[in-house]
Amino acid sequence: MVRDVNANEVIRYQRNLLIPGFGEQGQERLGQTRVAVVGLGGLGSPVALYLAAAGVGTLGLFDSDAVELSNLQRQVLHDTGRLGMGKAESAAATLEKLNPGVALEVHAVRLTEGNAREFLGPYDAVVEATDNFESKFLLNDVCLDLRKPLATAGILALSGHALFVVPGCSPCLRCVSPEIPRGVPTTAEQGVLGAVPGILGSVEALEILRWAAGLWTARADGRGLLHSVDGRTMRLASMRIPRRRECRCAVLWSNE
Ligand SMILES: [Zn+2]
């Protein structure tokens, strides 16, 4: 059923509706889209805030952790009054105040090989905003199996990367790195400045929004774009990524 954009929504989403090529149709498409945000920390905070503000119809909020004081220099969904509260619950409390029109589904669970397909099945697209490679690769593989678009990103210290994967239409995370990298330091070891996940999470949100609004198209050369920020030199770059013929995503490609 196509939902009409009502009078209040016309005002709330005016700056969306004015965007050339977006319009009422793009807004209606956002309103019908269900997005899972996995991880509600540094990356998940800007993702969830911008998806809710833009009017994505339903957000699935996945995180099994509780808010800690050391989270608050980057995890802007949460605040000092929420210490000890579950992050999924805290995120829902913030997003409900931002935009009561968004349906919020709270999942205080950790996704695993055993449960991820069941939990992510009801969503149209997935945002990977976790802090570990095991989860990033698990979500990549599950989204390939379920043929759901995936926005994924990684951050450390002053730098980060982001990639948007549409199974069968753009390269996946394993096209970039076939196996889980080992021996890479974590943000618990080398820290991270909050604006870094702020930028990369916003890139993830933008990828999801343009896909949901119908503005995304596969590149003619079949390649993907790996976006990167280097906060030491302040260089922002987008590298063209080829698909890997031996990759597990190759069975989904049909154009050759
Ligand atoms: Zn691949």
Residues whose N, C-alpha, C, O or C-beta is under 5 A from the ligand:
A	BS01	ZN	P171 C172 R174 C175 C247 R248 C249
